[in-house]
Amino acid sequence: MRIELVISRAKQLPEGAVPALEKELI
């Protein structure tokens, strides 16, 4: 998955969900 995709998803999610997303990708 590319970082651009993560950013676009992160914008749709609450801030608390962003670190969880990053952990899944890493």
C-alpha positions as CSV (number, residue, x, y, z in Angstrom):
1,M,0.0,0.0,0.0
2,R,1.3,3.5,-0.8
3,I,1.5,6.4,1.6
4,E,-0.8,8.4,-0.6
5,L,-3.5,5.8,0.0
6,V,-2.9,5.9,3.7
7,I,-3.2,9.7,3.8
8,S,-6.5,9.7,1.9
9,R,-7.8,7.1,4.3
10,A,-6.5,8.9,7.3
11,K,-8.4,12.0,6.3
12,Q,-11.7,10.1,6.4
13,L,-10.9,8.6,9.9
14,P,-10.8,10.2,13.3
15,E,-7.3,11.1,14.5
16,G,-7.3,8.2,16.9
17,A,-7.6,5.7,14.1
18,V,-4.6,6.9,12.2
19,P,-1.9,5.4,14.5
20,A,-3.8,2.1,14.4
21,L,-3.7,2.2,10.6
22,E,0.0,3.0,10.5
23,K,0.7,0.0,12.9
24,E,-1.1,-2.4,10.5
25,L,0.9,-1.2,7.5
26,I,4.2,-1.4,9.4
